[in-house]
Structure formats: C-alpha cells, structure tokens
Amino acid sequence: MHGSNLMNQSVVSCQELYEKYTVKVLPLHYATSIADIGAIRGGKFFTLGGYLVKLLQLIVTFRPDGVYFVPAITGMSFYRDCLFALIFKCFGIHVMYHLHGKGIKNKLDSPFLFKLYRWFFQDATIIHLSPLLYEDIQGVVPVNRCTFLPNGIEDLYLDLSINEKHANGEPVILFLSNLVPSKGPVVLLEACRFLKDKGLEFKTYFVGNPSTELTKEIFSETIDRLRLRSHVKYLGPKYGKDKHEILAQADILVFPTYFSKEAFPLIVLEAMAAGLPVVSTREGAIPEIIDDGVTGFIIDKQNPGKLAEKLEYLISNLDQAKKMGQAGRAKFEQNYTIEKFYHNLVEIFNEVMGAQDSEVR
C-alpha cells in the first residue's frame, strides 16, 4: 500500500464519475510488495502482454471518448507505459495523465528522453498534484495543458475527540512511514538524541515496515547506539483502525523526508485530519500542505539539529502545538477531504470531456 495506489483506488471508487460517465476500468497490478515496485521480473512481461491485449479489446469494443491513466514517469516502468501511450495515440484517444511523482526534470539532459517525454505527453491533459511540482515537467508540458488536483483522503476522525491529547504523561512524537532511509527515520532518531541530552521528557513511536536498507535489526541497533531505548519504541506496521488509533494518541507527527521523488505524502494529510501539528521538510508539495509556523513547521532536509529545535518548542509548548493541530485540522477540512477530491476530479473530467465534445462538433 502506497500513496499512488491508494489514490488510484479512490478514483475507481468515485461514484460521481459513474453517475456522469460510462466507465470501464482496467486495473494494472505488477508489484506484489513495496520492495517489488520497479523490480524487473520475467513474470511482469507476461502480465504486461496480457494487459495490452485487454486494452486493445476494450478500445475496440467500448470505443472510449477518453482515457484516464496513471503512468510511471521514470525508470523501466516509464518505458513500459510508453506502450500504453502508443496504443492511445494509434487510436486517437484523448488521454488524461495523472502524475503522482516527480523526477522528469533530471532526465531531460538526455536528447532521447527529452524527445520521448515530449512525444508521451503530446496533446494530453496532465493532472498534477500541485503547482510546486510543475517545474518538474515544464520542459515537456506547456502550462495550459496542466491542471492541478491535490490529494484527498477519507475523514476517519469525525467521531474521535481529536483535541483531547495527553493532558498528563509524556508527549508522543510519531513517525509513520516505511523505514526507508530517505524518509528520514534516522534523522528523527538523531534529533531525539538531542532532546534526550537536554533532559526533555517524551516518547517517540516509529510505525512502518522495515526495508532492505533499514531492517528491524539495524534500526534496533541504531536506537541502542544512540542510547534511546527508554525514549523510542518501534511498533512495526499498523493498518486500518490500528493506524488511526496511534495517530489519534500522538501529539506531533514528524516526516523528515529527503526522498527526491516525494510529491504529495498522504501521511501529512492523515496527521492533519487527526489534529496533529506536522514537522516536515521542503520537498515536493509539502510546503503547500503545511503552513510553516501555523499548522506545523517546515525544516531543511537532513538537519537533525533544526528538527530537534522545532520538536523542543512543540513538546515544551503543548498548548501551542494543540492550536497548530487545530489549524491543520481546519485546513484539512477545507482542502483535503475525499469529498473535495471527488468534486475537483469530476470538474476536471467535465472540463476535459466537454472540450473534446466541442472539438468533435
């Protein structure tokens, strides 16, 4: 389960689309796990061949007026998705590409890739997550063919007393992401060491799957090396109700990512929905989501000292942290609910498909 996959499922579940349009869905599943994403396996080629045949059958029998497609934009997966683009172009079908990542700009020094990206996006409508991410594609997509749609999630905290945090006991800092080094778990551990050395009382919970680079054993050894065993606990992965409960119990969400392809992390929205102040980095669309000093803090990447400084302020001023969480909750309700996402998505479909109807007439 990852952000792009969850948003794809949300689009497929949008009942407003089915009320307005006749929709056929071709689900594409290549990876069997987070580690399998982007990996090359022989079985994936057979799977791809089957999907291409199904797509051709759908186009011939269904004769769609438009296609909504979520492509990979870098690596071997991008070349794979060029085969889908070739079919769309051969049949003259207008495509709406919904992008959920970044990394194109760094590829454009290659004349071959520059031309390939230009061809791939030519005449298509591009749906991106934030104006802050347009820079990544501006070399191959004119701004008049790009529209922006922020992610949205279900509000699972309507019945929770999200404003009643730990009136007694130690403040709880939460890291909720896979233990991938570029997501910043070790950066947070180093910041916790600063807080401990200052004599501050706190607990930090890490929730997420271990990775090949940062296994459970390596992470545990790092906790011991920094002498944080009394302040830090690794809880493993949490899903569904368990994840929502741990969010509801926390006081602060920390996401110190320096992942170069970070775009619009859903965990930040989940924390805001739970009424938590969020401390994160200047990466992707995060500075659009978090209002620095209002709903949380934006810090420089890979800077445990600055992270510790902001955490010290929040755990020493829990009333102010609570106000920041309330401001984040209000921003979530205004901008990032699944209902808002559905409304904006349908509006984009209406605009694009209406323009296509006008061209036909």
N, C-alpha and C positions, 0 to 999 in steps of 0.2 A: 504494500500500500504506500503510495507516494502522492505528492500533490497533484501532478498532472493527471494521474489515473483517477483520483477522487473527483476532480473537476469534470473529467470525461463522463464519469458515472452520473454526475449531477446534470449534465446536458441531456443525456439519454433519458433522465427521469423528469425532464421539464414538460409537464402536461400542457402548458400553454402552447408549446410548439405543435403538439399533436392536435390541438383544437384548431390551430390556424393552418397547418400544412399536413399533407400526406407524407409520412416519414417512413423510410426504410433504414434500418441500422445494420451495418456490417462491423461487428466487434473484431478488433485485432488484438490478439494476445500472443506475444512472443516470449516474454520473460517469465520464469517460474519463481523468481525471488528478486529482491533488491540487487543482490550480487550478480544476477543473471542479466540485468539491464545492460545492453551494449556488448555483451559477450557474443562471440561467434561460435555457433554450434551447427552441425550438419542438419539437425532436425529443423532448425529455423528456416532453412532454404526450402524444405518441403512444405512447411507451414505457409511460407510466403507464396509459393506457387499456387497452393490451394486458395489463398485469399484473392490472388489476381484473377483466377478463374471465376470465383464467386462474384467479384466485382464486375467483370465483363458480362456475366449472366444478368446481374442486377441492372446494369445500364441498358442492355438490350431489351429486357422485359419490362422494366419500370420506367425507363426514359425520364430520368430526373431533370428538373429545371436548374438545380444547383446542387453542389456538394459541400458539406461541412467536413473538414479534415484536419486532424491534429498531427502535424508531421514532426519527426525528429529533425533537428536543424543542423546537427554536426555529426561527424564520425561516419562509420559504415551504415548506421541506421538512416542517415540522410540519403545516401546513395540508394538504399532500398526504397525509400519513399519517393525517389525520383521516378521509379517505375509506375507508381500510382499516378503521379503527376502526368506522365506520358500518356496514360490511358485517358485521363480527364481531357487533356489537350487534343488528343486524336478525335474525341467525340464532341469537342467544342462546348464542354460543360463549364459554366462559371463556378469557380472554387472559392470558398471562404476558408483560408488557412488560419487556424487559431494557434498562436505560438505561446508556449509555456516555459520558455527558457531563453538563454542568450549564448553568444559565442560566435556569431556570424562575422562580426566586425574583424575579429582576429584572423579570419580565414581569407579575407579579401585581397591580401597581398599576392595570392596565387592567381594569375590571369585565368587559369582554367576554372577555379572555383568561383571567381568573380562572374564569369560568363554563365556558369551553371546556376548560381543563385539568381541571376537576372532572368534566366530562362524559367526557372522554377516558379518564381513569384510573378512573372509577367501576366498582366491583365487580371490577376486575382485580387480579391479583397483580403486584407490582412487584419486580423483581430489580435491585438497585443494587450498586455496586462496593464501597462502604464506608460504615459509619455516619457517617463525616465528611462524606459527601455528602447525607445525609438532610435536612439543613437546607434544601437547595435545593428540596425537594418537599414539606416538611411542611405547607405551607399548603393543599395539594390532595390529599395522600395520607396517610391515618392510618397510624401506625407498625405497627399489627397486620396491615396488608396489604403490608408491605415486608419483604423478606428480602435478605441481603447475600451477595454472591459475589465474592470478589477474583479478579482475572485470574490466569491461569497460562500458562506457556509451556513449550515443549519444552526439556529439558536437553541442550544440544548440546556440553557441556564435560566430559562424563564421561571422555573419553579424552585430554583435554588436561591438561598439567601446569600447572593454573591458579595454583599457588602459586609457580611459578618465574618471577619477573618480572625486571626489569633489575637484575641484580647489579652490572653495570658500565654506564657511559654515563649519559645524561641521563634523568631521569624523564619519562614521557609522560603528558600530560593529554589527554583525549579528549572532544570534543563530537560527539554522534552524533544528529542530528535535521535536519529540513529547515531551511534558512536563513530561517526566518520570524522577523522581529524580536522578536515576543513570546515566542519560545522562548529568547531570551537570548544569541544568539551575540555580539552587540556588547558586551554586559555582560561576557562572558568575555574578549573582546579587551582591554577596558579594565582588567580585573583582571590580565591578562598584562603590560600596560604597567607596572603597579605592581611586579610580580615582577621584570621586567627592570631597572627602575630601582634595585632593591635588589641587583642583581648575582647573582640566583639563576640556576642552570643548569636548563633544562627545555626540552621541546618540546611544542607543543600542536597536535594534529591536529583539523581540522574535517571531518566526514564528513556529507554530506547533499545533497539537491537545493537549488539556488538557488531563490529565489522572485521574484515580480514586485517586491516591496518591497526585497528584498536580492539583487540579481543577483550573478553571479560577478564582474562588473567593479566594482560598488560595494563588494563585500566586499574585493576585492583593493586597491582604493583606500584603504579603511579600515585595512587591515593596513599599507600604506605610510605613511599619515598618522600612525599610532601608532608607526612605526619598529620593527615587529615581524617584518620579513621573515626575520630569522635565527632566530626562535623559533617561528614559526607557519607551518603549511602547510595549504592547503585541498586535500583529496584527492577531492572530488566525492562522488557517491553510491556506496555499497557495498551489495551484496546477498548473501544466502546465505553461502557459505563465506568470501568476502572480508570480509564484515562481521564474522563470528565471529572471523576471524583478527586483525583490527585490535583487537577487544575483548580478545582473549587477550594481545596485545602491550602493551596500555596499563597504566598504573599507577593512574590515577584517572579516573573518569567524572564530568563536570560537566554538569548540566542546569539552568541558571539561569532556568527558565521564569517568565514572568509572564502567560502566556496565561490569560485569565479563565475559559475553559471547560475548563481542564486538569482531568482527572479521575483517571486511573489509568495513567500512562505506562508502556508496556511496556519502553521503553529502560532504565528503572531496574531492572526485573526482569532484563533481559538482562545488565546490568552486574553485578548481584549473582550471577547464575549463573556469570559469568566470574571471580568472586572479586575484584571491584573495589570499593573504597570509593567512595561516591557523594556528591557535594555538590550539593544541590538546594534548592528553595525551599518556603515554606509555601503550597502551592497544591494544591487538590483533596485527594486521598487520600495525597499524598506523605509527610506527617508520620506516617501509619500504616505506610508501607512502610519508610522509613528511620528507624532508631533513632538519634536525634541523639547524636553522641559515641561511638556503639558500632559502627554499620555505615557511618557517614559523618557528614555534617553537614547540618543544615537552616539556611538563612540567610534573611534578609529579601530580598524581591524588589527587583530593580533597584538592588543595592548592590554595585558592583564592589570597593569597599574591603574590605568584610567577606568577599567571596568570595576576594579576594587573601590575606586573613589566614588563612583556612582552608586554602587551597592552599599557602601558605608553610609552614604546620605540617606538612602531609602530605608535601611533597617534601623537607622537612628532616628528617622522621622516617619514612623508608620502612618501617622495621620495624613501627611502629605502624600505618601505612597498610595494610601486609600483614595485620596482625591484624584490622583493621576489615573488610578484604575477606573474610577467612575467616569472620568473624561474619556478614557479609552472605550469603555462600555457604550457611552453615548455616541462616539464616532462609529463604532461597530454598527449600532442600530440604524444609523443614518446612511451608511455607505456599504456595509459588507455582509448583510444578511443574504441568505439564499433567495429570498423573495426579490430583493433588489437585483441580484444577479440575473434571475429569470426574466424580470421585466426588461432589463437592459439588453439581454441576449435576444429576446423576441423583437425588440425595437431595431436591433441591427439586422436581423433576418428580414424584417418588414422593409427596411430601407434598401437593402441589397436586392431582394427579390422584386421589390417594386421597380427599382431601376432596371432590372433585367427585363421585366414586362414592358417597360417603356421602350427599350431598345428593340424588342421584337415587333411592337406595334409600329 
